[in-house]
Amino acid sequence: MDRKEQIIEYFNSLDRSLFMDINKDLADVDTALPIGYGQTVSQPSLVLEMTLLLDLREDSKVLEIGTGSGYQTAFLSKFSKTVFTIERIRELYDKTKIRLENMGFDNVYFKHEDGTMGWKKFAPFDRIMVTAAARFIPPSLLEQLAPNGIMVIPVGGSNYQELLVVKKDSEGKVSTECKGYVKFVPLIGKYE
Ligand code: SAM
């Protein structure tokens, strides 16, 4: 089985209701759902698409902005070496940290903060996943992306965003490609 097939197999086996306080029948529907505090988890098919776009490797060090329910984090954890995930809402941070630790995701480090500044102490990151809508690519995240790194980030206004794949080559040259249109809750932060 290649990596893409492994990710799809994991996707098909993972029960989304374990990450939310709802029943399995509803969690199985391919739709965005509320996770409390005015936030949502994306539809599973979009989580799968974004995971595949990130092109995770076994030795990847990943930064995730917007831990939310931890559903996306589970994919990052399963298919990379280490995950550093940041959530700005204290209640979601607390709840999801306990949940994922109890589920045995032991390569994930959690932080309660504004993720637009990245996590300098552990930079650079091979992969960066942003799961909230940015008005522009936060410069700190671009700076903390390693050479040959990939970032997936929705960028745009409040109605819809372009789903961007941002690549940094070995010499630091950055290119972006739009992979479609999405609608995320806003990335709220400093963006320096
Ligand atoms: N990936 C999450 C999941 O699987 O449940 C869904 C994320 S939800 C669409 C977006 C999340 O980003 C929310 O939990 C929100 O609080 C968080 N967020 C928004 N701005 C943020 C910021 N500056 N730093 C960290 N988290 C942020």
py3Dmol code that shows the C-alpha trace and the ligand (Angstrom):
import py3Dmol

protein = """\
ATOM      1  CA  MET A   1       0.000   0.000   0.000  1.00  0.00           C
ATOM      2  CA  ASP A   2       1.445   3.430  -0.846  1.00  0.00           C
ATOM      3  CA  ARG A   3       1.222   6.408   1.491  1.00  0.00           C
ATOM      4  CA  LYS A   4      -1.870   7.867  -0.168  1.00  0.00           C
ATOM      5  CA  GLU A   5      -3.684   4.533   0.187  1.00  0.00           C
ATOM      6  CA  GLN A   6      -2.614   4.294   3.828  1.00  0.00           C
ATOM      7  CA  ILE A   7      -4.001   7.761   4.543  1.00  0.00           C
ATOM      8  CA  ILE A   8      -7.290   6.915   2.801  1.00  0.00           C
ATOM      9  CA  GLU A   9      -7.539   3.653   4.748  1.00  0.00           C
ATOM     10  CA  TYR A  10      -6.973   5.531   8.021  1.00  0.00           C
ATOM     11  CA  PHE A  11      -9.533   8.143   6.955  1.00  0.00           C
ATOM     12  CA  ASN A  12     -12.127   5.405   6.351  1.00  0.00           C
ATOM     13  CA  SER A  13     -11.415   3.786   9.719  1.00  0.00           C
ATOM     14  CA  LEU A  14     -11.363   6.928  11.883  1.00  0.00           C
ATOM     15  CA  ASP A  15     -14.593   7.671  13.764  1.00  0.00           C
ATOM     16  CA  ARG A  16     -15.062  11.475  13.747  1.00  0.00           C
ATOM     17  CA  SER A  17     -17.512  11.270  16.666  1.00  0.00           C
ATOM     18  CA  LEU A  18     -14.543  10.478  18.955  1.00  0.00           C
ATOM     19  CA  PHE A  19     -13.423  14.094  18.483  1.00  0.00           C
ATOM     20  CA  MET A  20     -16.810  15.699  19.127  1.00  0.00           C
ATOM     21  CA  ASP A  21     -19.702  15.405  21.511  1.00  0.00           C
ATOM     22  CA  ILE A  22     -22.114  14.037  18.897  1.00  0.00           C
ATOM     23  CA  ASN A  23     -23.323  10.648  17.736  1.00  0.00           C
ATOM     24  CA  LYS A  24     -21.607   8.600  15.036  1.00  0.00           C
ATOM     25  CA  ASP A  25     -24.443   8.850  12.501  1.00  0.00           C
ATOM     26  CA  LEU A  26     -24.123  12.629  12.409  1.00  0.00           C
ATOM     27  CA  ALA A  27     -20.312  12.574  12.541  1.00  0.00           C
ATOM     28  CA  ASP A  28     -20.276  10.291   9.488  1.00  0.00           C
ATOM     29  CA  VAL A  29     -22.054  12.885   7.321  1.00  0.00           C
ATOM     30  CA  ASP A  30     -19.619  14.704   5.011  1.00  0.00           C
ATOM     31  CA  THR A  31     -20.336  18.160   6.336  1.00  0.00           C
ATOM     32  CA  ALA A  32     -18.717  20.787   8.570  1.00  0.00           C
ATOM     33  CA  LEU A  33     -19.995  20.553  12.163  1.00  0.00           C
ATOM     34  CA  PRO A  34     -19.896  22.812  15.227  1.00  0.00           C
ATOM     35  CA  ILE A  35     -17.282  22.028  17.883  1.00  0.00           C
ATOM     36  CA  GLY A  36     -18.353  24.768  20.318  1.00  0.00           C
ATOM     37  CA  TYR A  37     -17.080  28.289  21.013  1.00  0.00           C
ATOM     38  CA  GLY A  38     -18.287  29.434  17.568  1.00  0.00           C
ATOM     39  CA  GLN A  39     -15.862  27.077  15.784  1.00  0.00           C
ATOM     40  CA  THR A  40     -16.370  24.207  13.329  1.00  0.00           C
ATOM     41  CA  VAL A  41     -14.591  21.108  12.140  1.00  0.00           C
ATOM     42  CA  SER A  42     -14.407  20.845   8.330  1.00  0.00           C
ATOM     43  CA  GLN A  43     -16.159  18.153   6.335  1.00  0.00           C
ATOM     44  CA  PRO A  44     -14.091  14.934   6.402  1.00  0.00           C
ATOM     45  CA  SER A  45     -13.467  14.959   2.637  1.00  0.00           C
ATOM     46  CA  LEU A  46     -11.774  18.373   2.958  1.00  0.00           C
ATOM     47  CA  VAL A  47      -9.649  17.182   5.882  1.00  0.00           C
ATOM     48  CA  LEU A  48      -8.536  14.248   3.725  1.00  0.00           C
ATOM     49  CA  GLU A  49      -7.819  16.514   0.742  1.00  0.00           C
ATOM     50  CA  MET A  50      -5.760  18.942   2.838  1.00  0.00           C
ATOM     51  CA  THR A  51      -3.855  16.062   4.442  1.00  0.00           C
ATOM     52  CA  LEU A  52      -2.961  14.660   1.011  1.00  0.00           C
ATOM     53  CA  LEU A  53      -1.929  18.106  -0.252  1.00  0.00           C
ATOM     54  CA  LEU A  54       0.515  18.420   2.645  1.00  0.00           C
ATOM     55  CA  ASP A  55       2.449  15.386   1.332  1.00  0.00           C
ATOM     56  CA  LEU A  56       3.478  14.198   4.809  1.00  0.00           C
ATOM     57  CA  ARG A  57       6.623  12.112   5.223  1.00  0.00           C
ATOM     58  CA  GLU A  58       7.464   9.733   8.073  1.00  0.00           C
ATOM     59  CA  ASP A  59      10.161  12.112   9.312  1.00  0.00           C
ATOM     60  CA  SER A  60       8.149  15.343   8.909  1.00  0.00           C
ATOM     61  CA  LYS A  61       8.055  17.921  11.699  1.00  0.00           C
ATOM     62  CA  VAL A  62       4.642  19.545  11.361  1.00  0.00           C
ATOM     63  CA  LEU A  63       3.170  22.783  12.691  1.00  0.00           C
ATOM     64  CA  GLU A  64      -0.629  22.995  12.841  1.00  0.00           C
ATOM     65  CA  ILE A  65      -2.489  26.241  13.471  1.00  0.00           C
ATOM     66  CA  GLY A  66      -6.032  25.700  14.791  1.00  0.00           C
ATOM     67  CA  THR A  67      -6.155  22.469  16.822  1.00  0.00           C
ATOM     68  CA  GLY A  68      -9.945  22.680  17.181  1.00  0.00           C
ATOM     69  CA  SER A  69     -11.405  19.218  17.822  1.00  0.00           C
ATOM     70  CA  GLY A  70      -8.123  17.441  17.038  1.00  0.00           C
ATOM     71  CA  TYR A  71      -9.622  15.496  14.105  1.00  0.00           C
ATOM     72  CA  GLN A  72      -7.125  16.960  11.603  1.00  0.00           C
ATOM     73  CA  THR A  73      -4.337  16.633  14.189  1.00  0.00           C
ATOM     74  CA  ALA A  74      -4.954  12.870  14.291  1.00  0.00           C
ATOM     75  CA  PHE A  75      -4.005  12.561  10.603  1.00  0.00           C
ATOM     76  CA  LEU A  76      -0.916  14.712  11.054  1.00  0.00           C
ATOM     77  CA  SER A  77       0.147  12.679  14.076  1.00  0.00           C
ATOM     78  CA  LYS A  78      -0.381   9.327  12.387  1.00  0.00           C
ATOM     79  CA  PHE A  79       1.585  10.159   9.224  1.00  0.00           C
ATOM     80  CA  SER A  80       4.496  12.307  10.439  1.00  0.00           C
ATOM     81  CA  LYS A  81       7.173  12.271  13.130  1.00  0.00           C
ATOM     82  CA  THR A  82       6.090  15.126  15.384  1.00  0.00           C
ATOM     83  CA  VAL A  83       3.250  17.621  15.438  1.00  0.00           C
ATOM     84  CA  PHE A  84       3.259  21.027  17.128  1.00  0.00           C
ATOM     85  CA  THR A  85      -0.306  22.273  17.306  1.00  0.00           C
ATOM     86  CA  ILE A  86      -1.543  25.683  18.459  1.00  0.00           C
ATOM     87  CA  GLU A  87      -5.075  26.696  19.465  1.00  0.00           C
ATOM     88  CA  ARG A  88      -6.152  30.192  20.572  1.00  0.00           C
ATOM     89  CA  ILE A  89      -9.317  29.189  22.475  1.00  0.00           C
ATOM     90  CA  ARG A  90      -8.374  27.967  25.936  1.00  0.00           C
ATOM     91  CA  GLU A  91     -11.354  25.616  26.350  1.00  0.00           C
ATOM     92  CA  LEU A  92     -10.674  23.850  23.030  1.00  0.00           C
ATOM     93  CA  TYR A  93      -6.964  23.630  23.822  1.00  0.00           C
ATOM     94  CA  ASP A  94      -7.661  22.042  27.240  1.00  0.00           C
ATOM     95  CA  LYS A  95     -10.318  19.649  26.017  1.00  0.00           C
ATOM     96  CA  THR A  96      -8.500  18.483  22.879  1.00  0.00           C
ATOM     97  CA  LYS A  97      -5.134  18.070  24.582  1.00  0.00           C
ATOM     98  CA  ILE A  98      -6.679  15.682  27.118  1.00  0.00           C
ATOM     99  CA  ARG A  99      -8.686  13.899  24.433  1.00  0.00           C
ATOM    100  CA  LEU A 100      -5.750  13.244  22.101  1.00  0.00           C
ATOM    101  CA  GLU A 101      -3.437  12.244  24.944  1.00  0.00           C
ATOM    102  CA  ASN A 102      -6.049   9.755  26.178  1.00  0.00           C
ATOM    103  CA  MET A 103      -6.369   8.407  22.630  1.00  0.00           C
ATOM    104  CA  GLY A 104      -2.626   7.686  22.586  1.00  0.00           C
ATOM    105  CA  PHE A 105      -1.405  10.366  20.145  1.00  0.00           C
ATOM    106  CA  ASP A 106       1.970  10.680  21.838  1.00  0.00           C
ATOM    107  CA  ASN A 107       3.933  12.659  19.231  1.00  0.00           C
ATOM    108  CA  VAL A 108       1.811  15.824  19.554  1.00  0.00           C
ATOM    109  CA  TYR A 109       2.861  18.971  21.460  1.00  0.00           C
ATOM    110  CA  PHE A 110       0.099  21.446  22.314  1.00  0.00           C
ATOM    111  CA  LYS A 111       0.198  25.189  22.863  1.00  0.00           C
ATOM    112  CA  HIS A 112      -2.489  27.707  23.805  1.00  0.00           C
ATOM    113  CA  GLU A 113      -1.629  30.896  21.921  1.00  0.00           C
ATOM    114  CA  ASP A 114      -2.040  32.968  18.770  1.00  0.00           C
ATOM    115  CA  GLY A 115      -0.621  30.629  16.139  1.00  0.00           C
ATOM    116  CA  THR A 116      -0.062  33.319  13.514  1.00  0.00           C
ATOM    117  CA  MET A 117       3.340  33.891  15.103  1.00  0.00           C
ATOM    118  CA  GLY A 118       4.241  30.212  14.671  1.00  0.00           C
ATOM    119  CA  TRP A 119       6.307  28.338  17.265  1.00  0.00           C
ATOM    120  CA  LYS A 120       9.806  29.785  16.954  1.00  0.00           C
ATOM    121  CA  LYS A 121      11.414  27.484  19.502  1.00  0.00           C
ATOM    122  CA  PHE A 122      10.819  24.406  17.327  1.00  0.00           C
ATOM    123  CA  ALA A 123      11.140  26.012  13.871  1.00  0.00           C
ATOM    124  CA  PRO A 124      11.799  25.323  11.061  1.00  0.00           C
ATOM    125  CA  PHE A 125       8.909  23.017  10.147  1.00  0.00           C
ATOM    126  CA  ASP A 126       8.819  20.665   7.168  1.00  0.00           C
ATOM    127  CA  ARG A 127       5.077  21.050   6.896  1.00  0.00           C
ATOM    128  CA  ILE A 128       2.604  23.689   8.107  1.00  0.00           C
ATOM    129  CA  MET A 129      -1.159  23.143   8.155  1.00  0.00           C
ATOM    130  CA  VAL A 130      -3.407  26.145   8.796  1.00  0.00           C
ATOM    131  CA  THR A 131      -7.062  25.278   9.398  1.00  0.00           C
ATOM    132  CA  ALA A 132      -8.533  28.780   9.749  1.00  0.00           C
ATOM    133  CA  ALA A 133      -9.005  31.480   7.110  1.00  0.00           C
ATOM    134  CA  ALA A 134      -6.090  33.913   6.822  1.00  0.00           C
ATOM    135  CA  ARG A 135      -6.351  37.321   5.106  1.00  0.00           C
ATOM    136  CA  PHE A 136      -2.778  36.785   3.888  1.00  0.00           C
ATOM    137  CA  ILE A 137      -0.015  34.300   4.573  1.00  0.00           C
ATOM    138  CA  PRO A 138       1.387  35.179   8.012  1.00  0.00           C
ATOM    139  CA  PRO A 139       5.061  36.168   7.478  1.00  0.00           C
ATOM    140  CA  SER A 140       6.186  34.295  10.614  1.00  0.00           C
ATOM    141  CA  LEU A 141       4.759  31.057   9.230  1.00  0.00           C
ATOM    142  CA  LEU A 142       6.509  31.558   5.898  1.00  0.00           C
ATOM    143  CA  GLU A 143       9.737  32.278   7.737  1.00  0.00           C
ATOM    144  CA  GLN A 144       9.344  29.131   9.863  1.00  0.00           C
ATOM    145  CA  LEU A 145       8.736  26.887   6.837  1.00  0.00           C
ATOM    146  CA  ALA A 146      11.867  24.804   6.153  1.00  0.00           C
ATOM    147  CA  PRO A 147      13.589  24.626   2.750  1.00  0.00           C
ATOM    148  CA  ASN A 148      11.696  22.051   0.644  1.00  0.00           C
ATOM    149  CA  GLY A 149       8.754  22.641   2.989  1.00  0.00           C
ATOM    150  CA  ILE A 150       5.051  22.736   2.185  1.00  0.00           C
ATOM    151  CA  MET A 151       2.279  24.801   3.801  1.00  0.00           C
ATOM    152  CA  VAL A 152      -1.454  24.353   3.199  1.00  0.00           C
ATOM    153  CA  ILE A 153      -3.476  27.446   4.085  1.00  0.00           C
ATOM    154  CA  PRO A 154      -6.874  28.944   3.194  1.00  0.00           C
ATOM    155  CA  VAL A 155      -6.385  32.604   2.236  1.00  0.00           C
ATOM    156  CA  GLY A 156      -9.059  35.167   1.412  1.00  0.00           C
ATOM    157  CA  GLY A 157     -12.004  37.104   2.791  1.00  0.00           C
ATOM    158  CA  SER A 158     -14.770  36.006   5.137  1.00  0.00           C
ATOM    159  CA  ASN A 159     -17.102  34.575   2.456  1.00  0.00           C
ATOM    160  CA  TYR A 160     -14.638  32.184   0.836  1.00  0.00           C
ATOM    161  CA  GLN A 161     -10.927  31.540   0.591  1.00  0.00           C
ATOM    162  CA  GLU A 162      -8.476  30.075  -1.892  1.00  0.00           C
ATOM    163  CA  LEU A 163      -6.972  26.848  -0.634  1.00  0.00           C
ATOM    164  CA  LEU A 164      -3.270  27.504  -1.209  1.00  0.00           C
ATOM    165  CA  VAL A 165      -0.372  25.096  -1.332  1.00  0.00           C
ATOM    166  CA  VAL A 166       2.752  27.104  -0.572  1.00  0.00           C
ATOM    167  CA  LYS A 167       6.108  25.540  -1.391  1.00  0.00           C
ATOM    168  CA  LYS A 168       9.582  26.720  -0.419  1.00  0.00           C
ATOM    169  CA  ASP A 169      12.381  25.259  -2.520  1.00  0.00           C
ATOM    170  CA  SER A 170      15.885  24.324  -1.325  1.00  0.00           C
ATOM    171  CA  GLU A 171      17.079  27.890  -2.007  1.00  0.00           C
ATOM    172  CA  GLY A 172      14.196  29.506  -0.160  1.00  0.00           C
ATOM    173  CA  LYS A 173      12.212  30.514  -3.249  1.00  0.00           C
ATOM    174  CA  VAL A 174       8.468  30.463  -2.542  1.00  0.00           C
ATOM    175  CA  SER A 175       5.694  29.470  -4.959  1.00  0.00           C
ATOM    176  CA  THR A 176       1.940  29.200  -4.378  1.00  0.00           C
ATOM    177  CA  GLU A 177      -0.774  27.267  -6.138  1.00  0.00           C
ATOM    178  CA  CYS A 178      -4.530  27.542  -5.634  1.00  0.00           C
ATOM    179  CA  LYS A 179      -6.188  24.120  -5.301  1.00  0.00           C
ATOM    180  CA  GLY A 180      -9.801  25.296  -5.034  1.00  0.00           C
ATOM    181  CA  TYR A 181     -12.166  27.345  -2.904  1.00  0.00           C
ATOM    182  CA  VAL A 182     -13.140  26.725   0.723  1.00  0.00           C
ATOM    183  CA  LYS A 183     -14.880  28.403   3.621  1.00  0.00           C
ATOM    184  CA  PHE A 184     -13.195  28.413   7.043  1.00  0.00           C
ATOM    185  CA  VAL A 185     -13.736  30.288  10.292  1.00  0.00           C
ATOM    186  CA  PRO A 186     -11.313  33.232  10.571  1.00  0.00           C
ATOM    187  CA  LEU A 187      -7.714  33.046  11.712  1.00  0.00           C
ATOM    188  CA  ILE A 188      -7.666  35.586  14.521  1.00  0.00           C
ATOM    189  CA  GLY A 189      -4.292  36.938  15.503  1.00  0.00           C
ATOM    190  CA  LYS A 190      -1.411  39.306  15.153  1.00  0.00           C
ATOM    191  CA  TYR A 191       0.060  38.394  11.713  1.00  0.00           C
ATOM    192  CA  GLU A 192       3.272  40.391  12.137  1.00  0.00           C
TER     193      GLU A 192
END
"""
ligand_1 = """\
27
SAM
N -8.599 21.537 12.437
C -9.682 21.628 13.366
C -10.379 20.325 13.582
O -9.991 19.307 12.971
O -11.302 20.313 14.391
C -10.719 22.623 12.945
C -10.266 23.961 13.073
S -11.482 25.222 13.089
C -11.968 25.259 11.403
C -10.338 26.574 13.231
C -9.638 26.621 14.562
O -8.621 27.609 14.482
C -10.558 27.027 15.701
O -10.458 26.097 16.740
C -10.027 28.401 16.109
O -10.175 28.687 17.465
C -8.570 28.278 15.712
N -7.856 29.545 15.517
C -8.286 30.693 14.910
N -7.301 31.609 14.916
C -6.233 31.044 15.524
C -4.932 31.484 15.830
N -4.494 32.701 15.514
N -4.091 30.641 16.471
C -4.494 29.392 16.803
N -5.731 28.906 16.557
C -6.587 29.719 15.911
"""
view = py3Dmol.view(width=600, height=400)
view.addModel(protein, "pdb")
view.setStyle({"model": 0}, {"cartoon": {"style": "trace"}})
view.addModel(ligand_1, "xyz")
view.setStyle({"model": 1}, {"stick": {}})
view.zoomTo()
view.show()
